[in-house]
């Protein structure tokens, strides 16, 4: 059983920092997209697989001249809105019944699983979220849950200037990064049936076209409906 208690939530702040650092390293290294697919097709007793889109954990930051990331609420809200709309359109295209959950409407159990996914990051493939997640399937009448984690760090003008000066004397300064991952979880078993990582260049979520491009890249190998092929 991997669901965290409310008391334990504060204990994995360091894990979130580690996940962000790993994404930054992947981006800096221009690592290729990584896909792990455990199943080729989704199973359901309905006409189309019923997937819950958990509130995407998407956040945008502005890197100050000193390299400190400052949360940007306007950018984050735009990215979350555009991403959710793009995922909804893509789900209809590939033949899935997608239900988008509002963060304000999550149950305590759903909040726990949402936070757990962000906390464990890339290690989620080594874990099952546990059969207790089936309660969400019962409550929401769904087959799968789709979790998304994404971070984008945009360099300020001051940061760019600092990087230029650093380069002039042979140094290196971070001028931003972006990347994230998504997991599709079977709500009957808690097992991760599909996982994918994207890095720099997948798409700019702050505009609609960029979000659509990012969604196509992130979900291009996601398992499809049994009835759609």
PyMOL commands that set and color helices and strands:
alter all, ss='L'
color gray80, all
select helices_A, chain A and resi 7-28+73-94+103-105+108-126+131-140+157-168+208-219+226-228
alter helices_A, ss='H'
color red, helices_A
select strands_A, chain A and resi 34-37+41-42+49-53+57-63+69-71+96-100+144-155+176-186+192-198+224-225
alter strands_A, ss='S'
color yellow, strands_A
deselect
rebuild
show_as cartoon
